[in-house]
Amino acid sequence: MEDRVRVVIAEDSVLLREGLTRLLTDRGHDVVAGVGDGEALIKTITELDGQGALPDVVVADVRMPPTHTDEGVRASVQLRKAHPGLGVLVLSQYVEERYATELLAGSSRGVGYLLKDRVAEVREFVDAVVRVAEGGTALDPEVVAQLLGRSRKQDVLAGLTPREREVLGLMAEGRTNSAIARQLVVSDGAVEKHVSNIFMKLGLSPSVGDHRRVLAVLTYLNS
């Protein structure tokens, strides 16, 4: 059982909204509200905050009424600015680089971007919700691959070896060093060395603390 978190779900498909609610409540989490558009999401969070009951994380679709373009991600960005401690995990049908960039351009804590197909992998999805609620990061492997692909074109990661890029991709998915070691079938020490080299080559000093794991992946945003 994961640590219990309080969640607000913003999804205009009633079927999917109820499905997400069931997935989370079955794992012992509290879904305190469910809404169908960005305006209702902002209103609900504002009301909960006024009651001293701000949730730990919002799970929101990128596209919601009335135009089904970017209402969800715009509401999410607005909420992150108004409530820095609120985790935001957005769901998208496919990788939309512009929206991912907009969401990730601010604080590196408590943010996630997953493809909706990932919801079918229940354990991964719920783990991602909890990780974002606790201030961590959850990026879909497909999102990571696309963003890192653009990074390579900009030569941001030109100094990294192929193995270091592989480790960086797994870091961006939210995996710990031990999980990366298991995935690559290497020792924890080997992964720690790769991670240290990545930080050094990207100019991320120890002074930025735990944020280095996210900043390493998002360095391209400042290029």
Disulfide bonds with the S-S distance in Angstrom:
none
